[in-house]
Amino acid sequence: MTDVAFDRAVADPAPIQPASRPNLDKGFNPLTMILFFGILAAGLLYVAYSIYSDVDATGTRVTSYLPYILLFVALLIALGFEFVNGFHDTANAVATVIYTHSLPAEVAVMWSGFFNFLGVLLSSGAVAFGIVSLLPVELILQVGSSAGFAMVFALLIAAILWNLGTWYFGLPASSSHTLIGSIIGVGVANALMRGRDGTSGVDWGKATEIGYALLLSPLVGFICAAGLLLLLKLIIKNPALYAAPEGHKAPPMWIRGLLILTCTGVSFAHGSNDGQKGMGLIMLILIGTVPTAYALNRALPESQVAQFAKVSDAASKVVAAKGAGHAIIGDPRPAVTQYVTSHHISEGTYPSLSVLVKDVGEQVAKYGSLNKVPAEVVGNTRNDMYLTSEAIRFLMKDKENDLSKEEVATLNAYKGGLDSATKFIPTWVKVAVAIALGLGTMIGWKRIVVTVGEKIGKTHLTYAQGASAELVAAATIGAADAFGLPVSTTHVLSSGVAGTMAANGSGLQVATIRNMVMAWVLTLPVAILLSGTLYVIFSRIF
């Protein structure tokens, strides 16, 4: 086929039979549902047994059931966020395979749910702790207090409310965007309540880094998906790839395989990135309610703890040299906390940090293993480690730090040891989040699928458009996961579909695009206001 004939065939395909709307109302096979709920029950039993085993392994006697009641309620809310995330965001991954008739809706949803599950289980945890690092350090250090619970409940409930609202109206809004806004709202409200400038309640450097990822990802999705579609037209001269489905007919096998592959990639990437957002918050809940079991990584091998002692000694010498000539009398923690909050190096920063580094090293050396740290001091040890790690993190980015490359390498190695002891995610947490995401995907997918499949472009989605949008989404989310940055599956994929429609000359439905942009613009301010207000209310209740 000549290029002219190919372009004519792509631009004006023969009107064989108009594409039919997929059947979105067919229920799941009863056997499938029995199997799914069997897996769900097994997963929940595994989670309950894991919590019991972890607490029992510490040898702590249960004297009050209040922490476990709080744990149950907080976990329910955290997993509720992931559940809503499942039917709000994951629906984007299945829209293309459903509307190209590559897979029946019920099969696509189950398939996507399974690969979301795998994505969560194999995730690195970097995104989880990137989210947590946005929270005010003083709230993280007292996460088991009333203020800590007010923080967790406020930001999770605010995120759930906004996600439910946008889902109800079928708007592909971002769960990532919402959670970031909720965290910022809590940070600002906490700072104002403590009589400080509202801007001091958030790590704005990290927030800006994450904000760029969230703001730029829709543009990346639009431009790259449009470019990929045009590139495909230049390389692959098969008109079948650029046609809309004929009635309810499935596409040719090679096209079908490509679309299923891209759906699988987006689902896995979504699980590995979005699934982590709840993990970090669940770890905060666990640290606040049952610190004896989850404040420190008790599974860390003794060999790694011994290595930590060496890097701790080296880091202590580096910091002590910077603080030479200044003596600290009393508790060094307030000065270090002040530095982490203000990000301003003062006379007391280095000497206070030097004392704290030395103190942490002595605590670990005293017990020889994190598994042997007594229950009554495990929370304090964890807080000292976390505070020291955060101080070093900011010190690395501070232009006034006056550190050589060798000193930076030493402190980074030490920080890595601290993080391995305090920033970990048990397997059962991943299983619980994976179940919540998968269950949410199966229950509430339809509204967002209809928006992506029918209301973005003026013509039916073609095979090449679906593949282009999903390939770009999977690659973008995977890259963000590698850098520990949260991005929105919703924004990347829906903007990718819009980009392919624009590149193909198919036209865009202005009303839908306007609503999507409005949701995108309003998400941050609404989430900030909502979570900040809830934090003030909960702070007075708890």
NUPALO-329327 format. One record per atom (N, C-alpha, C): y, z, x; residue in three letters. Coordinates in steps of 0.2 Angstrom, whole numbers, plus 5000, padded with zeros to 4 digits. Layout:
YZXALA
...
***
This chain:
499450005004MET
500050005000MET
500650005004MET
501149965003THR
501749965007THR
502250025005THR
502650035010ASP
503150095009ASP
503550085002ASP
503750025001VAL
504150004995VAL
503750024988VAL
503149994989ALA
502650014983ALA
502550084982ALA
502450114988PHE
502250184988PHE
502850224985PHE
503450214987ASP
504050244985ASP
504150234977ASP
503950174975ARG
504050164968ARG
503550194964ARG
502950204966ALA
502350234963ALA
502550314962ALA
502850344968VAL
502950414968VAL
503550424963VAL
504050384964ALA
504650394960ALA
504550384952ALA
504150334951ASP
504050314944ASP
503350304942ASP
502950364942PRO
502150354941PRO
502050324934PRO
501450294934ALA
501250264927ALA
501150314922ALA
501450304916PRO
501450354911PRO
500750354907PRO
500250384911ILE
499550384908ILE
499450434902ILE
499450494904GLN
499450544898GLN
499850604901GLN
500350624897PRO
500750684899PRO
500350744900PRO
500650784905ALA
500250844907ALA
500250894902ALA
499750924901SER
499750974895SER
499851044898SER
500151084894ARG
500251154895ARG
499551194896ARG
499451224902PRO
498851264903PRO
498651314897PRO
498051324896ASN
497851384892ASN
497951454895ASN
498551484893LEU
498651544896LEU
498451604892LEU
498151594886ASP
497951644881ASP
497151664881ASP
496851624885LYS
496051634886LYS
495951704889LYS
495551744886GLY
495351814889GLY
494851804895GLY
494751864898PHE
494251864903PHE
493551874900PHE
493151844904ASN
492451854902ASN
492251924902ASN
491851954897PRO
491652024896PRO
491352044903PRO
490852004905LEU
490552024911LEU
490952034917LEU
491451994918THR
491951994923THR
492352064922THR
492552084916MET
492952144915MET
492552204917MET
491852204915ILE
491452254916ILE
491352264924ILE
491252214928LEU
491252214935LEU
491952244938LEU
492452214935PHE
493152234938PHE
493252314937PHE
493052334931PHE
493252404930PHE
492652444933PHE
492152424935GLY
491652454939GLY
491852464946GLY
492152414949ILE
492452414955ILE
493052464955ILE
493452464950LEU
494052504949LEU
493852574949LEU
493352594945ALA
493052664945ALA
492852684952ALA
492452644955ALA
492152654962ALA
492752674966ALA
493252634966GLY
493852644970GLY
494252704969GLY
494252724963LEU
494652784961LEU
494252844963LEU
493552844963LEU
493152894965LEU
493152904973LEU
493152844976TYR
493252844983TYR
493952874986TYR
494452864982VAL
495152894983VAL
495052964982VAL
494852994977ALA
494753064975ALA
494353094980ALA
493753064982TYR
493353104987TYR
493653104994TYR
494053054996SER
494353045002SER
494953105003SER
495253114997ILE
495753164997ILE
495453234998ILE
494953244994TYR
494553304995TYR
494253325002TYR
493953265005SER
493653275012SER
494253285017SER
494753255016ASP
495353265021ASP
495553335021ASP
495653365015VAL
495953425014VAL
495453485016VAL
494753465014ASP
494253515016ASP
494153515024ASP
494253455027ALA
494153455034ALA
494653495038ALA
495253515035THR
495753555039THR
495553635038THR
495053645034GLY
494853715033GLY
495353765030GLY
495853735026THR
496353765023THR
496053795016THR
496153855015ARG
495953885008ARG
496453865003ARG
496253844997VAL
496753824992VAL
496953884988VAL
497553904988THR
497853964985THR
498253944979THR
498453884978SER
498853864973SER
498753784971SER
498653774965TYR
498553704963TYR
499153664961TYR
499753694962LEU
500353664961LEU
500553604965LEU
500353604972PRO
500453554976PRO
500053494974PRO
499453504972TYR
498953454970TYR
499153414963TYR
499553454959ILE
499753434953ILE
500353384954ILE
500853404959LEU
501353364961LEU
501153304964LEU
500553314968LEU
500253254972LEU
500053204967LEU
499653224962PHE
499453184956PHE
499953144953PHE
500553184951VAL
501053144947VAL
501453094952VAL
501553114958ALA
501953074963ALA
501553014964ALA
500853024966LEU
500452964967LEU
500452914961LEU
500352944955LEU
500352904949LEU
501052864948LEU
501552894950ILE
502252854950ILE
502252794955ILE
501952814961ALA
501952774967ALA
501552714966ALA
500952724963LEU
500452674961LEU
500752634955LEU
501052664951GLY
501452634945GLY
501852574948GLY
502252594953PHE
502652544956PHE
502252484959PHE
501752494962GLU
501352444965GLU
500952404959GLU
500852434954PHE
500552404948PHE
501052354945PHE
501652374944VAL
502152334941VAL
502352274946VAL
502352294953ASN
502452244958ASN
501852184957ASN
501252204956GLY
500652164955GLY
500852114949GLY
501052134943PHE
501152084938PHE
501852054938PHE
502252074942HIS
502952054943HIS
502951994949HIS
502652014954ASP
502751964960ASP
502151924961ASP
501551954960THR
500951914962THR
500851854957THR
501151854951ALA
501151804946ALA
501451734949ALA
501851744954ASN
502151684957ASN
501651644961ASN
501151684964ALA
500651644968ALA
500151604964ALA
500051624958VAL
499551584954VAL
499851534949VAL
500551534949ALA
500851484944ALA
500751414946ALA
500751394952THR
500651324954THR
499851304953THR
499351344954VAL
498751324953VAL
498551324946VAL
498851364942ILE
498751364935ILE
499051294932ILE
499751284933TYR
500051224930TYR
499851154933TYR
499451154939THR
499251094941THR
498451084939THR
498251134935HIS
497551134932HIS
497051144938HIS
497251164943SER
496751174949SER
496251234947SER
496451284944LEU
496051334942LEU
496251364935LEU
495751374931PRO
495951404924PRO
496351474926PRO
496751494921ALA
497251554922ALA
496851614924ALA
496251624920GLU
495951694921GLU
495551694928GLU
495351634930VAL
495051624937VAL
495551634942VAL
496151604941ALA
496651604946ALA
496951674947ALA
496951714942VAL
497251784942VAL
496751824946VAL
496051814944MET
495551854948MET
495551844955MET
495551774957TRP
495551754964TRP
496151784968TRP
496751774965SER
497351804968SER
497351874969SER
497051914964GLY
496951984964GLY
496552004970GLY
495951964971PHE
495551984976PHE
495851974983PHE
496251924984PHE
496551914991PHE
497151954992PHE
497451974986ASN
497952024987ASN
497652094990ASN
497052104987PHE
496652164989PHE
496552164997PHE
496252104999LEU
496152095006LEU
496752105011LEU
497352075008GLY
497952075012GLY
498152145013GLY
498152185008VAL
498352255008VAL
497852295013VAL
497252285013LEU
496752315017LEU
496852305025LEU
497052235026LEU
497152215033LEU
497852215035LEU
498252245032SER
498952255034SER
499052295040SER
499652285043SER
499752325049SER
500052395048SER
500452395043GLY
500852465042GLY
501552455044GLY
501752405048ALA
502452395051ALA
502952395046ALA
502852355040VAL
503352355035VAL
503352425031VAL
502852455030ALA
502852525027ALA
503352565030ALA
503252575037PHE
503752625040PHE
504452595042PHE
504452525041GLY
505152495041GLY
505552515035GLY
505252525029ILE
505552545023ILE
505752615024ILE
505252655026VAL
505352735026VAL
505952745031VAL
506052705036SER
506552725041SER
507252715038SER
507352685032LEU
507952675029LEU
508152745026LEU
507752785025LEU
507852855021LEU
508252895026LEU
508652945023PRO
508952995027PRO
508453035031PRO
508553045037VAL
508153085041VAL
508053155039VAL
508653185036GLU
508553255034GLU
508153265028GLU
508053205024LEU
507653215018LEU
506953205020LEU
506853155025ILE
506153145027ILE
505853215030ILE
506253245034LEU
506053315037LEU
505953365032LEU
506153365026GLN
506053415021GLN
505753385015GLN
505353335016VAL
505053295011VAL
504653335006VAL
504353395008GLY
504053445004GLY
504453485000GLY
505053485001SER
505553524997SER
505753494990SER
506153524986SER
506353494980SER
506753434981SER
507153434986ALA
507653374988ALA
507153314990ALA
506653334993GLY
506153274995GLY
505853244989GLY
505653284984PHE
505253264978PHE
505753224974PHE
506453254974ALA
506953214970ALA
507053144973ALA
507053144979MET
507153074983MET
506553024981MET
505953044981VAL
505353004980VAL
505352984973VAL
505453034968PHE
505453014961PHE
505952974959PHE
506552984962ALA
507152944960ALA
507152874962ALA
506952864968LEU
506952794970LEU
506352754967LEU
505752784966LEU
505152744963LEU
505352734956LEU
505552784952ILE
505752774945ILE
506252714944ILE
506752724948ALA
507252674947ALA
507052604949ALA
506552594954ALA
506252524955ALA
505852504950ALA
505452554947ILE
505052534941ILE
505452504935ILE
505952544933LEU
506352524928LEU
506652454928LEU
506952444934TRP
507252374935TRP
506752324935TRP
506152334938ASN
505652284938ASN
505352274931ASN
505252324927LEU
505052314920LEU
505552274916LEU
506152294917GLY
506752254913GLY
506752184915GLY
506752164921THR
506752094923THR
506052054921THR
505552094922TRP
504852064919TRP
504852044912TRP
505152094908TYR
505152084901TYR
505552024899TYR
506052004903PHE
506451944901PHE
506251884905PHE
505651894909GLY
505351834912GLY
505751814918GLY
506151864921LEU
506551844927LEU
506151854933LEU
506051804938PRO
505751824944PRO
506251854949PRO
506351924948ALA
506751964952ALA
506251994958ALA
506552024963SER
506252044969SER
506052114968SER
505452134969SER
505252204970SER
505452234976SER
505452194982SER
505752214988SER
506452234988SER
506852184985HIS
507552194984HIS
507652264980HIS
507352274975THR
507352334971THR
507252394974THR
506752394978LEU
506552454982LEU
507052474987LEU
507352424991ILE
507852434996ILE
508452464993ILE
508652434987GLY
509252454983GLY
509152534981GLY
508552544979SER
508452614977SER
508452664983SER
508252644988ILE
508252684994ILE
508952694997ILE
509352644996ILE
510052654998ILE
510452694993ILE
510252684987GLY
510552734982GLY
510452804983GLY
509852824985VAL
509652894986VAL
510052914993VAL
510052874998GLY
510452895004GLY
511152905003GLY
511452864999VAL
512152864998VAL
512352934994VAL
511952944988ALA
512053004984ALA
511953064988ALA
511353064992ASN
511253124996ASN
511853145001ASN
512153085004ALA
512653105009ALA
513353125005ALA
513453094999LEU
514053124995LEU
513953194993LEU
513353204991MET
513153274988MET
513253324994MET
513153305000ARG
513253355006ARG
513953355009ARG
514453315005GLY
515153315007GLY
515253265013GLY
514753225014ARG
514953175019ARG
515153105016ARG
515353065021ASP
515552995019ASP
514852965016ASP
514852925011GLY
514252895008GLY
513952845012GLY
514352815017THR
514052765022THR
513652795027THR
513652865028SER
513252895033SER
512552915031SER
512352905024GLY
511752915022GLY
511152865023GLY
511352815026VAL
510852755027VAL
510852735034VAL
510252715036ASP
510252675043ASP
510452605041ASP
511152595042TRP
511452525040TRP
511252475045TRP
511052495051GLY
510752435056GLY
510152415053GLY
509652455051LYS
509052435049LYS
509152405042LYS
509552435038ALA
509752405031ALA
509952335032ALA
510452315036THR
510652255038THR
510152205040THR
509752225044GLU
509152185047GLU
508752165041GLU
508552215037ILE
508152195031ILE
508552155026ILE
509152175025GLY
509552135020GLY
509552055022GLY
509652045028TYR
509651975031TYR
508951945029TYR
508451975030ALA
507751945028ALA
507751935021ALA
507951975016LEU
507951975009LEU
508451915007LEU
509051915010LEU
509551865008LEU
509351795010LEU
509151785016LEU
509051725019LEU
508351695016LEU
507851735014SER
507251705013SER
507251655007SER
507651665001PRO
507651614996PRO
507951544999PRO
508451555003LEU
508751495006LEU
508151455011LEU
507751495014VAL
507251465018VAL
506751435014VAL
506551475008GLY
506051445003GLY
506351375000GLY
506951374998PHE
507251314995PHE
507251255000PHE
507551265006ILE
507651215011ILE
506951185014ILE
506551235016CYS
505951215019CYS
505451185014CYS
505451205008ALA
504951175003ALA
505151105002ALA
505851095001ALA
506151035000ALA
505950985006ALA
506051015012GLY
505950975018GLY
505250955019GLY
504751005017LEU
504050985018LEU
503850935013LEU
504150935007LEU
503950885002LEU
504150815004LEU
504750815007LEU
504950745009LEU
504550725015LEU
504350775019LEU
503950755025LEU
503250735023LEU
502950765018LEU
502350745015LEU
502350665013LEU
502950655010LYS
502950585007LYS
502950535013LYS
503250555018LEU
503250505024LEU
502650495027LEU
502250555027ILE
501550555031ILE
500950535027ILE
500950565021ILE
500350545016ILE
500550495011ILE
500250435011LYS
500450385007LYS
499950375001LYS
499750434998ASN
499350434992ASN
499750454986ASN
499850414981PRO
500250434975PRO
499950484971PRO
499250494972ALA
498950544968ALA
499250614969ALA
499450624975LEU
499650694978LEU
500350704974LEU
500750654972TYR
501450664970TYR
501450654962TYR
500850654959ALA
500850644952ALA
500750714948ALA
501050714942ALA
500850774938ALA
500150774935ALA
499850824933PRO
499150824930PRO
499150784924PRO
498550744923GLU
498550704917GLU
498150754912GLU
498550774906GLY
498250814901GLY
497950874904GLY
497350894903HIS
497050954905HIS
496550934911HIS
496650874914LYS
496150854919LYS
496350884926LYS
495850914929ALA
495950944936ALA
496050884941ALA
496450904946PRO
496650854951PRO
496050834955PRO
496050784959PRO
495550764964PRO
495350824968PRO
494750824971MET
494450884974MET
494850904980MET
495050854984TRP
495450874990TRP
496150904989TRP
496450884983ILE
497050904981ILE
496950974978ILE
496450984974ARG
496251054972ARG
496151104977ARG
495751084982GLY
495651124988GLY
496251144991GLY
496751104992LEU
497351114996LEU
497751164992LEU
497751154985LEU
498151204981LEU
497851274980LEU
497251274980ILE
496851344980ILE
496951374987ILE
496951334992LEU
497051364999LEU
497751394999LEU
498251354997THR
498951384997THR
499051444993THR
498751444987CYS
498751504983CYS
498451564986CYS
497851554990THR
497551604993THR
498051634999THR
498351585002GLY
498851615008GLY
499351655005GLY
499651634999VAL
500251674997VAL
499951734994VAL
499451734991SER
499151804988SER
498951854994SER
498651824999PHE
498551865005PHE
499151895008PHE
499651845009ALA
500251865012ALA
500651915008ALA
500651905002HIS
500951954997HIS
500652024998HIS
499952024998GLY
499652094998GLY
499852125005GLY
499852085010SER
499952115017SER
500652145018SER
501152105014ASN
501852125015ASN
502052175009ASN
502052155003ASP
502252194997ASP
501852254996ASP
501152254998GLY
500752314997GLY
500952365001GLY
501252355007GLN
501452405012GLN
502052445009GLN
502452415005LYS
503052455002LYS
502952524999LYS
502352524995GLY
502152584992GLY
501852634997GLY
501452605002MET
501152645007MET
501552695010MET
502052675013GLY
502552725017GLY
502752775012GLY
502952765006LEU
503152815001LEU
502552854999LEU
501952834999ILE
501352874997ILE
501252925003ILE
501352895009MET
501252945015MET
501752995015MET
502352985013LEU
502853035012LEU
502653085007LEU
502353065001ILE
502153104996ILE
501553154999ILE
501153125003LEU
500553165005LEU
500853215010LEU
501253195015ILE
501553245019ILE
501953305016ILE
502253285010GLY
502653335007GLY
502153385003GLY
501553355000THR
501153404996THR
500553435000THR
500253395004VAL
499753425008VAL
499853405016VAL
500353435019PRO
500453425026PRO
499853445030PRO
499453495029THR
498953515033THR
498453455034THR
498353405030ALA
497953355030ALA
498253285033ALA
498853275031TYR
499153215032TYR
499853215036TYR
500053275039ALA
500653275043ALA
500553235049ALA
499953245052LEU
499753215059LEU
499153175058LEU
499153125062ASN
498553085062ASN
497953125066ASN
497553155062ARG
497053195065ARG
496453155068ARG
496453095066ALA
495853045068ALA
496053025075ALA
496653035078LEU
496853015084LEU
496353035090LEU
496052995094PRO
495553025099PRO
495853065104PRO
495453105107GLU
495753155112GLU
496053115118GLU
495653065120SER
495953025126SER
496652995125SER
496752975119GLN
497452955117GLN
497953015117GLN
497753075115VAL
498153125116VAL
498353145123VAL
497753145127ALA
497853155134ALA
498353105138ALA
498353045136GLN
498752995138GLN
499553005136GLN
499553035130PHE
500253055127PHE
500553105131PHE
500153155134ALA
500453205138ALA
500753175145ALA
500453125147LYS
500753095153LYS
501453055152LYS
501453015146VAL
502052985145VAL
502553035142VAL
502353085139SER
502853135137SER
503153165143SER
502853185149ASP
503053215155ASP
503553165158ASP
503453095158ALA
503853045161ALA
504553045157ALA
504453045150ALA
505053035146ALA
505453095146ALA
505153155147SER
505553215148SER
505953215154SER
505753185160LYS
506153185166LYS
506653135165LYS
506553075161VAL
507153025160VAL
507653065156VAL
507553095151VAL
508053125146VAL
508353185150VAL
507953225153ALA
508253275157ALA
508753255162ALA
508653205166ALA
509053175171ALA
509753155168ALA
509753125162LYS
510353105158LYS
510753165156LYS
510353225154GLY
510753275152GLY
510853335157GLY
510753315164ALA
510853365169ALA
511653385169ALA
511653455170GLY
512353475170GLY
512553515164GLY
512153505159HIS
512353535152HIS
511753575150HIS
511853635148ALA
511353685146ALA
511353695138ALA
510853695135ILE
510753705128ILE
510453775127ILE
510853815123ILE
510653885121ILE
510453885113ILE
509853905112GLY
509653905105GLY
509253845103GLY
509253825096ASP
508853775093ASP
509153705095ASP
508753655098PRO
509053595100PRO
509053545094PRO
508653565088ARG
508553515083ARG
509253495079ARG
509653545078PRO
510253525074PRO
510653465078PRO
510753475084ALA
511153425088ALA
510753355088ALA
510053355089VAL
509753295088VAL
509753265081VAL
509753305076THR
509753275069THR
510453245068THR
510953285071GLN
511653255070GLN
511753185074GLN
511453175079TYR
511453115083TYR
511153065078TYR
510553075076VAL
510153025072VAL
510553015065VAL
510953055063THR
511353045057THR
511953005058THR
512353025064SER
512952995065SER
512952935070SER
512352935074HIS
512252875079HIS
512752875084HIS
513052935086HIS
513552945091HIS
513352995096HIS
513352975102ILE
513153015108ILE
513653065110ILE
513453125110SER
513953175112SER
513653215118SER
514053265120GLU
513853305126GLU
513153335125GLU
513053355119GLY
512453395118GLY
511853345116GLY
511953285116THR
511353235114THR
510753235118THR
510953215125TYR
510353215130TYR
510053285131TYR
510453335133PRO
510153395134PRO
509753425128PRO
509953415122SER
509553445116SER
508953405115SER
509053335116LEU
508453295116LEU
507953305121LEU
508153325127SER
507753345133SER
507353405131SER
507653455128VAL
507253515126VAL
506753505121VAL
506953455116LEU
506453445111LEU
505853405113LEU
506053355118VAL
505453315121VAL
504953365124VAL
505253405128LYS
504853455132LYS
504453505127LYS
504753525122ASP
504453565117ASP
503853535113ASP
503953465111VAL
503453425108VAL
502853425113VAL
502953405119GLY
502453395124GLY
502053465125GLY
502353515125GLU
502053585126GLU
501653605120GLU
501853585114GLN
501553595108GLN
500853555108GLN
500853495110VAL
500253455110VAL
499753475115VAL
500053495121ALA
499653515127ALA
499353585125ALA
499653625121LYS
499353685120LYS
498753685116LYS
498753635111TYR
498153635107TYR
497653575109TYR
497853535113GLY
497353485116GLY
497153425112GLY
497253435105SER
497053385100SER
497453395094SER
497653345091LEU
498053345085LEU
497653375079LEU
496953375080ASN
496553395075ASN
496453475075ASN
496753505081LYS
496653575082LYS
497353615081LYS
497853575079VAL
498453605077VAL
498453645071VAL
498553715071PRO
498453755066PRO
498853735059PRO
498553745054ALA
498853725047ALA
499553755046ALA
499753815049GLU
500353845048GLU
500953815052GLU
500753775057VAL
501253745061VAL
501253665061VAL
500753635058VAL
500753565058VAL
501353525055VAL
501653555050GLY
502253525047GLY
502853525052GLY
502953585056ASN
503453585061ASN
503353535067ASN
502753535069THR
502553485074THR
502653415072THR
502453395066ARG
502553335064ARG
503353315063ARG
503753365061ASN
504453355060ASN
504753345067ASN
504553385072ASP
504853375079ASP
504653305082ASP
504053285081MET
503853215083MET
504253165080MET
504353165073TYR
504653115070TYR
505453115072TYR
505753175072LEU
506453175074LEU
506553155081LEU
506153165086THR
506153145092THR
506053065093THR
505653035089SER
505452965088SER
506152935086SER
506452955080GLU
506952925078GLU
507552925082GLU
507652985086ALA
508252995091ALA
508152935096ALA
507552925099ILE
507452875104ILE
507552805101ILE
507352795095ARG
507452735092ARG
508152715092ARG
508552755090PHE
509252745090PHE
509552745097PHE
509352785101LEU
509552775108LEU
509452715111LEU
508852685110MET
508652615112MET
509252565110MET
509452575104LYS
509952525101LYS
510652535103LYS
510752595106ASP
511452625107ASP
511752585113ASP
512252555113LYS
512552525119LYS
512852575124LYS
512952635122GLU
513152685126GLU
512652725130GLU
512052705129ASN
511452745131ASN
511352745139ASN
511652705143ASP
511652705150ASP
510952715153ASP
510452675150LEU
509752675152LEU
509552615156LEU
509152615161SER
508952565165SER
508352535161SER
508152475163LYS
507552445160LYS
506952485161LYS
506852515167GLU
506252555168GLU
506252615163GLU
506852645163GLU
506952705158GLU
506752685151GLU
507052635149VAL
506952605142VAL
506152595141VAL
505852565146ALA
505052555145ALA
504752625145ALA
504952675148THR
504652745148THR
504752775141THR
505352775139LEU
505452805132LEU
505152765127LEU
505052695127ASN
504752665122ASN
503952675122ASN
503652685128ALA
502952705128ALA
502852775125ALA
503352825126TYR
503352885123TYR
503352885116TYR
503852845114LYS
503952835106LYS
503352805103LYS
502952765106GLY
502352735104GLY
501852785103GLY
501852835107GLY
501352895107GLY
501552935101GLY
502152945100LEU
502452985094LEU
502252955088LEU
502352885087ASP
502252855081ASP
501552845079ASP
501052845084SER
500352845083SER
500152905080SER
500452965081ALA
500353025079ALA
500653045072ALA
501153005070THR
501553025064THR
501552965059THR
501452905061LYS
501552845057LYS
500852815056LYS
500452835052PHE
499752805051PHE
499652805043PHE
499152765041ILE
498952755034ILE
498252755034ILE
497952805030PRO
497252815029PRO
496952755025PRO
496352735026THR
496052685022THR
496052695015THR
496052755013TRP
495952765005TRP
496652745002TRP
497252755006VAL
497852735003VAL
497952665002VAL
497652625007LYS
497652555006LYS
497252535000LYS
496652564999VAL
496252544994VAL
496552564987VAL
496952624987ALA
497252634981ALA
497852584979ALA
498252564984VAL
498752514983VAL
498452454981VAL
497952434984ALA
497552364983ALA
497352364976ALA
497052424973ILE
496852424966ILE
497452414961ILE
497952454963ALA
498552454958ALA
498852384958ALA
498852344964LEU
499152284964LEU
498652234960LEU
498052234961GLY
497552194958GLY
497552204951GLY
497552264948LEU
497552284941LEU
498252254938LEU
498752264941GLY
499452234939GLY
499452164938GLY
499152124943THR
499052054943THR
498652034937THR
498152064935MET
497752044930MET
498052054923MET
498452104922ILE
498752124916ILE
499352094914ILE
499852084918GLY
500552064916GLY
500751994919GLY
500351954921TRP
500551894925TRP
500951844921TRP
500751834914LYS
500951784910LYS
501751764910LYS
502151814909ARG
502851804908ARG
503151764914ARG
503051794920ILE
503351764926ILE
502951694928ILE
502351684926VAL
502051624927VAL
502351564923VAL
502451584917VAL
502851534912VAL
503551514915VAL
503851564918THR
504551544920THR
504451494926THR
504051514931VAL
503951474937VAL
503651404935VAL
503151404931GLY
502851344929GLY
503251294925GLY
503651324920GLU
503951284915GLU
504751284915GLU
505051334918LYS
505751344916LYS
506251334922LYS
505951314928ILE
506351304934ILE
506551224935ILE
506051184934GLY
506251114935GLY
506251074928GLY
506451014927LYS
506550984921LYS
505850944919LYS
505450934925THR
504850894924THR
504250944926THR
503650914924HIS
503050954926HIS
502950964933HIS
502751014936LEU
502551024943LEU
502050974945LEU
502150944951THR
501650904954THR
501250934959THR
500750904961TYR
500250934966TYR
500650954972TYR
501050904975ALA
501350904981ALA
501850964981ALA
502250964975GLN
502751014974GLN
502451084975GLN
501851094971GLY
501551164971GLY
501351184978GLY
501051134982ALA
500751144988ALA
501351164993ALA
501851124993SER
502451134997SER
502751204996SER
502851224990ALA
503151284989ALA
502751344991ALA
502051334990GLU
501651394992GLU
501551395000GLU
501451335003LEU
501351335010LEU
501951375014LEU
502551355011VAL
503151385014VAL
503251465013VAL
503051475007ALA
503051555005ALA
502551595009ALA
501951565010ALA
501451595014ALA
501651605021ALA
501951555024ALA
502151555031ALA
502751605032ALA
503251605027THR
503851645028THR
503651725027THR
503151735022ILE
502951805021ILE
502551825027ILE
502151785030GLY
501751805035GLY
502151815041GLY
502651775043ALA
503051785048ALA
503451855048ALA
503751865042ALA
504051925040ALA
503651995041ALA
503051985039ASP
502552035040ASP
502452055048ASP
502352005052ALA
502252005059ALA
502852045062ALA
503452035059PHE
504052065062PHE
504252135059PHE
503852155054GLY
503952215051GLY
504452215046GLY
504652155043LEU
505152155038LEU
504952135031LEU
505252175026PRO
505052155019PRO
505352095017PRO
505052045014VAL
505351995010VAL
505051985003VAL
505451944999SER
505251944992SER
504751884991SER
504151894989THR
503751834987THR
504051794981THR
504351834976THR
504651804971THR
505251754973THR
505651774977HIS
506251734979HIS
506051674983HIS
505551684988VAL
505351634992VAL
504951574988VAL
504551594984LEU
504151544980LEU
504551514975LEU
504851554971SER
505251524965SER
505851474968SER
506151494973SER
506651454976SER
506351394980SER
505651404982GLY
505351344985GLY
505151294979GLY
504951314973VAL
504851274968VAL
505451234966VAL
506051274966ALA
506651244964ALA
506851184970ALA
506751204976GLY
506851154982GLY
506451094981GLY
505851094979THR
505451034978THR
505650994972THR
505951024967MET
506150994961MET
506850954963MET
507250984967ALA
507850954969ALA
507650894974ALA
507250904978ALA
507050854983ALA
506750794980ALA
506350804974ASN
506050754971ASN
506450714966ASN
507050744965GLY
507550714960GLY
507350734953GLY
506950784952SER
506650804945SER
507150844941SER
507650864944GLY
508150904940GLY
507950974940GLY
508451024939LEU
508351094938LEU
508651114931LEU
508351164928GLN
508551194922GLN
509051244924GLN
509751234922VAL
510251274925VAL
510251344922VAL
510051354916ALA
510051414913ALA
509551464917ALA
508951434918THR
508451474922THR
508751494929THR
509051444932ILE
509251454939ILE
509851504939ILE
510251504934ARG
510851544933ARG
510551624932ARG
510051624928ASN
509751694927ASN
509451724933ASN
509051674937MET
508751704943MET
509251724948MET
509851684948VAL
510351704953VAL
510651774951VAL
510851774944MET
511051844942MET
510651904943MET
509951894942ALA
509551944944ALA
509551964951ALA
509551904955TRP
509651914963TRP
510251954965TRP
510851934962VAL
511451964963VAL
511452044961VAL
511252054955LEU
511352114952LEU
510752164954LEU
510252144957THR
509652194959THR
509952254963THR
510252234969LEU
510452284973LEU
510952334970LEU
511552314967PRO
511952364964PRO
511652404959PRO
511252374954VAL
510952414949VAL
510452464952VAL
510052444956ALA
509552484959ALA
509952544963ALA
510452534966ILE
510852584970ILE
511152634965ILE
511452604960LEU
511752654955LEU
511252694951LEU
510652654949LEU
510152694945LEU
509752744949LEU
509552734955SER
509252784960SER
509652834962SER
510352824963GLY
510852874965GLY
510952924959GLY
510952894953THR
511052934947THR
510452984946THR
509852954947LEU
509252984946LEU
509153044951LEU
509353024957TYR
509353074962TYR
509753134961TYR
510353124959VAL
510853184957VAL
510553224951VAL
510253194946ILE
509953224941ILE
509353264943ILE
508853234947PHE
508253264949PHE
508353324954PHE
508953314958SER
509153374962SER
509253434959SER
509553424953ARG
509753484949ARG
509153514945ARG
508653474944ILE
508053494940ILE
507553534944ILE
507453494950PHE
506853524954PHE
507153594958PHE
***
